[in-house]
Amino acid sequence: MAIGLGFVSICLSERDCSPAGNVRVTDAARLPDREARLGLIRRTAVRNLDNTLRILWFLKGQGLQLYRLATHLVPLATHPTTEGWAWWEDPEIGPRLARIGAVIREEGLRVSTHPPQVCVLNGTAGWRWALAYGLYHDRLLTAMGLDATAKIVLHPGKAAGDEEGSIRSVVEAIERLPTPVRARLALENDDTTFSARQTLRICQATGIPMVFDWHHHVCRNDGEDFRELLPAIFETWGDRPPKVHVSSPRGERERRAHADYVDPAFVEDFLRHAASLGDLDVMVEAKAKDLAALRLRADFPDLFSSRAEVESSG
């Protein structure tokens, strides 16, 4: 059994190492011409990508295996401001993307993206955003030289009438996505609308892998025992390790909000049962990012081993 562990986007252990620098539309609009606007976006993207590379070396040093790339590595890539600019071929950006991808492959890291919450698969506006970010993230991952095992994780969407109608609306929306985006897609159960059981039905109908979010399941379920759901959820990943998300509530009055760290008592039963089923990838979504992932590993030393320890053991 091997359990991969990782965190989301920003690395708090490294000083001045945010890969999430963004450019506001209003700031870009104040600049005198298109070249000035693209210059600001390019400089921000270069800083984001350089910091991403630093984070990959941090992952290697800490023996972490998973990482979620920042959403806006190339700011405004889905906005008309950048229309007509082949940013993936830009001499300042393209080589950096290729270098990041090379390190990911060489170090055996597993990466993903997670577009903003506005991106959902049913509903006209949500689907358009999902398409725009799906195309952008596919272009980003392709420019890194990463195949479809680098996933784009989305929530199914909004309720659309009864359960059957809601599920059908998401399945139809997935079928409308371009093939390269659909090939990278993974779905995650929600904390308000689509339960794990419902999300699993969509994944089984479309052949798309499902990410099981434990915190979301606690907040939104139909009374199912997660132990009954996990085998079928994990089967959606085929021959690669299934992926789960872990976090814990900020407080009793903020059950859906993520705490800074993961409460061991909140996740222990789930983690131990999930690990008993075989290899597993665990993405920590706590606010303390890498610090939370490292603390979780320390909380469960019998479950989590660094990559170096796994490799040395055979």
C-alpha positions in Angstrom: 0.0 0.0 0.0 1.3 3.5 -0.9 -0.5 6.7 0.0 0.4 9.9 -1.9 0.0 13.2 -0.2 -0.2 16.8 -1.4 -1.6 20.3 -1.1 -3.2 23.1 -3.0 -1.4 25.9 -4.9 0.4 28.1 -2.4 3.4 26.9 -0.4 3.6 28.7 3.0 6.9 27.2 3.9 8.7 29.1 1.1 9.1 32.8 1.4 7.6 35.0 -1.3 6.6 31.9 -3.3 3.0 32.4 -4.4 2.1 31.0 -7.8 -1.3 32.6 -7.6 -0.5 36.2 -8.7 -3.4 37.6 -10.7 -4.1 40.7 -12.8 -7.4 42.4 -12.3 -9.3 43.4 -15.5 -9.5 47.0 -14.1 -5.8 47.2 -13.6 -5.1 46.0 -17.1 -7.6 48.4 -18.6 -5.8 51.4 -17.1 -2.7 50.6 -19.2 -2.4 52.6 -22.5 -2.3 49.8 -25.0 -2.5 46.1 -25.6 1.2 45.5 -25.5 1.4 47.2 -22.1 -1.5 45.0 -20.9 0.1 41.8 -22.2 3.4 42.9 -20.6 1.8 43.1 -17.2 0.2 39.7 -17.6 3.4 38.2 -19.0 5.5 39.4 -16.0 2.9 38.1 -13.5 2.8 34.7 -15.3 6.6 34.4 -15.3 6.6 35.0 -11.5 3.8 32.5 -11.0 5.7 29.8 -13.1 9.0 30.5 -11.4 7.4 30.0 -8.0 5.6 26.9 -9.2 9.0 25.4 -10.1 10.3 26.3 -6.6 7.3 24.5 -5.1 8.0 21.4 -7.2 11.5 21.2 -5.6 9.9 21.7 -2.2 7.6 18.7 -2.9 10.6 16.7 -3.8 12.5 17.7 -0.7 9.6 16.9 1.6 8.7 13.6 -0.1 5.2 14.8 -1.2 3.7 13.3 -4.3 0.7 15.5 -5.2 0.2 19.1 -6.1 -2.7 21.2 -7.4 -1.5 23.9 -9.8 -2.7 27.4 -9.2 -5.8 28.3 -11.3 -4.5 31.5 -12.8 -0.9 30.7 -13.6 -1.4 32.8 -16.8 -3.7 35.6 -15.6 -6.8 36.5 -17.7 -6.1 33.6 -20.0 -9.9 33.1 -20.3 -10.6 36.9 -20.8 -10.9 38.9 -24.0 -7.9 40.9 -22.9 -5.6 38.0 -24.0 -7.6 37.0 -27.1 -5.3 36.3 -30.0 -2.2 35.9 -27.8 -0.7 32.4 -28.0 0.7 32.7 -24.5 1.8 29.0 -24.5 4.2 29.9 -27.3 5.5 33.1 -25.7 9.3 33.0 -25.4 9.1 33.9 -21.7 6.3 31.5 -20.9 6.5 28.5 -23.2 10.0 27.3 -22.0 8.9 27.7 -18.4 5.9 25.5 -18.9 8.0 22.9 -20.6 10.5 22.9 -17.7 7.8 22.5 -15.1 6.3 19.6 -17.0 9.7 18.0 -17.3 10.3 18.2 -13.5 6.8 16.8 -12.9 7.5 13.8 -15.1 11.0 13.2 -13.9 10.0 13.3 -10.3 6.9 11.2 -10.8 4.6 13.9 -9.3 0.9 13.8 -9.9 -0.7 17.2 -10.6 -4.2 18.5 -11.1 -6.1 21.8 -11.6 -9.4 22.9 -10.1 -11.2 25.7 -12.0 -13.2 28.3 -10.0 -16.6 27.6 -8.5 -18.3 29.5 -11.2 -17.4 26.6 -13.5 -20.2 24.0 -13.4 -21.3 21.5 -16.0 -25.0 22.3 -16.2 -26.6 25.7 -16.7 -25.7 27.9 -19.6 -23.4 30.4 -17.8 -21.7 27.7 -15.7 -21.1 25.5 -18.7 -19.5 28.3 -20.7 -17.2 29.0 -17.8 -16.4 25.3 -17.5 -15.6 25.2 -21.2 -13.4 28.3 -21.1 -11.4 27.1 -18.1 -11.3 23.6 -19.4 -9.8 24.7 -22.7 -7.3 27.0 -20.8 -6.2 24.3 -18.3 -5.9 21.7 -21.1 -3.7 24.1 -23.0 -1.7 24.7 -19.9 -1.1 21.0 -19.1 -0.5 20.2 -22.8 2.2 22.9 -23.0 3.8 21.2 -20.0 3.9 18.0 -21.9 1.5 16.2 -19.5 -0.9 13.6 -20.7 -4.5 13.1 -19.6 -3.5 11.7 -16.2 -3.1 15.3 -15.2 -6.7 16.0 -14.3 -9.1 19.0 -14.3 -11.4 18.6 -11.3 -14.9 20.0 -11.4 -18.1 19.9 -9.4 -21.1 18.5 -11.3 -23.2 21.6 -11.1 -26.5 22.9 -9.9 -29.7 21.0 -9.2 -31.9 20.9 -12.3 -35.3 19.7 -11.1 -35.5 16.1 -9.8 -32.5 13.8 -9.3 -32.9 12.0 -12.6 -33.2 15.3 -14.5 -30.2 16.8 -12.7 -28.0 13.8 -13.4 -29.1 13.7 -17.0 -28.3 17.5 -17.5 -24.7 16.9 -16.2 -24.1 13.8 -18.4 -25.3 15.7 -21.5 -23.1 18.7 -20.6 -20.1 16.4 -20.3 -20.8 14.9 -23.7 -20.7 18.4 -25.2 -17.2 19.1 -24.0 -14.3 18.9 -26.5 -12.6 15.5 -26.4 -9.2 16.8 -24.9 -11.0 18.5 -22.0 -13.3 15.5 -21.4 -10.3 13.2 -21.3 -8.8 15.2 -18.4 -12.0 15.6 -16.5 -12.6 14.3 -13.0 -15.7 15.0 -10.9 -15.9 15.8 -7.2 -19.0 15.4 -5.0 -20.4 18.7 -3.6 -21.2 19.9 -0.1 -24.6 21.4 -1.1 -26.1 19.8 -4.2 -24.7 16.6 -5.8 -24.0 14.0 -3.2 -21.3 11.3 -3.6 -23.9 8.8 -4.6 -25.2 11.1 -7.3 -21.8 12.1 -8.5 -20.8 8.4 -8.7 -23.8 7.7 -11.0 -22.6 10.5 -13.4 -19.1 9.1 -13.4 -20.3 5.6 -14.1 -22.4 6.9 -16.9 -19.6 8.9 -18.5 -16.5 6.9 -17.7 -15.0 9.8 -15.8 -13.1 9.2 -12.6 -14.5 10.5 -9.3 -12.7 12.4 -6.6 -14.3 11.6 -3.2 -14.3 14.6 -0.8 -14.8 13.4 2.7 -15.7 16.9 4.2 -18.2 17.4 1.5 -19.7 14.0 2.1 -20.2 14.8 5.8 -22.0 18.0 4.8 -24.1 16.6 2.0 -25.1 13.0 1.8 -28.3 10.9 1.5 -27.5 8.7 4.5 -25.0 6.4 2.7 -22.1 4.9 4.6 -18.9 6.0 2.8 -17.6 2.4 3.2 -20.3 1.2 0.9 -19.5 3.9 -1.7 -15.7 3.8 -1.8 -15.2 0.6 -3.7 -17.3 1.7 -6.7 -15.8 5.2 -6.5 -12.3 3.9 -6.6 -13.1 1.6 -9.5 -13.7 4.7 -11.7 -9.9 5.3 -11.6 -9.1 2.1 -13.4 -5.5 1.0 -12.8 -4.2 4.3 -11.2 -4.5 5.3 -7.6 -7.9 6.9 -6.7 -7.9 10.4 -5.3 -9.7 11.8 -2.3 -9.8 15.3 -0.7 -9.6 15.9 3.0 -10.3 18.9 5.2 -12.2 19.6 8.3 -14.8 22.2 9.3 -13.7 25.5 10.7 -16.3 25.3 13.4 -19.8 24.1 14.3 -21.4 27.2 12.8 -19.1 27.0 9.7 -19.3 23.3 8.9 -18.7 23.8 5.2 -15.7 26.2 5.6 -12.2 24.6 5.7 -10.2 24.9 8.9 -6.5 25.9 8.8 -5.4 22.3 9.6 -7.1 18.9 9.3 -8.6 17.6 12.5 -7.2 14.0 12.9 -10.3 12.9 14.7 -12.5 14.1 11.9 -10.7 12.1 9.2 -9.2 9.1 11.0 -11.9 6.5 10.4 -12.2 7.6 6.7 -8.5 7.6 6.0 -7.9 4.2 7.6 -10.7 2.6 5.8 -9.8 4.2 2.4 -6.2 3.1 2.9 -7.3 -0.5 3.6 -8.6 -0.7 0.1 -5.2 -0.2 -1.6 -3.1 2.6 -3.1 -4.5 6.1 -2.6 -3.8 9.7 -3.3 -4.8 12.2 -0.6 -5.1 15.9 -1.4 -5.2 18.2 1.6 -7.5 21.2 1.1 -6.9 23.0 4.5 -6.1 26.7 4.6 -2.6 26.1 5.9 -1.7 24.4 2.6 1.6 22.5 2.8 1.9 23.1 6.6 -1.4 21.2 7.0 -0.3 18.4 4.7 2.9 17.9 6.7 1.1 18.0 10.0 -1.4 15.4 8.7 1.5 13.1 7.8 2.9 13.5 11.3 -0.5 12.7 12.8 -0.6 9.4 10.9 3.0 8.2 10.5 1.8 4.6 10.0 -0.3 5.7 6.9 1.9 8.3 5.2 5.4 7.7 4.2 7.6 10.0 2.1 8.3 9.0 -1.4 11.9 8.2 -0.5 10.8 5.8 2.2 8.4 4.1 -0.2 11.1 3.7 -2.9 13.7 2.4 -0.4 11.3 -0.2 0.9 11.0 -1.8 -2.6 
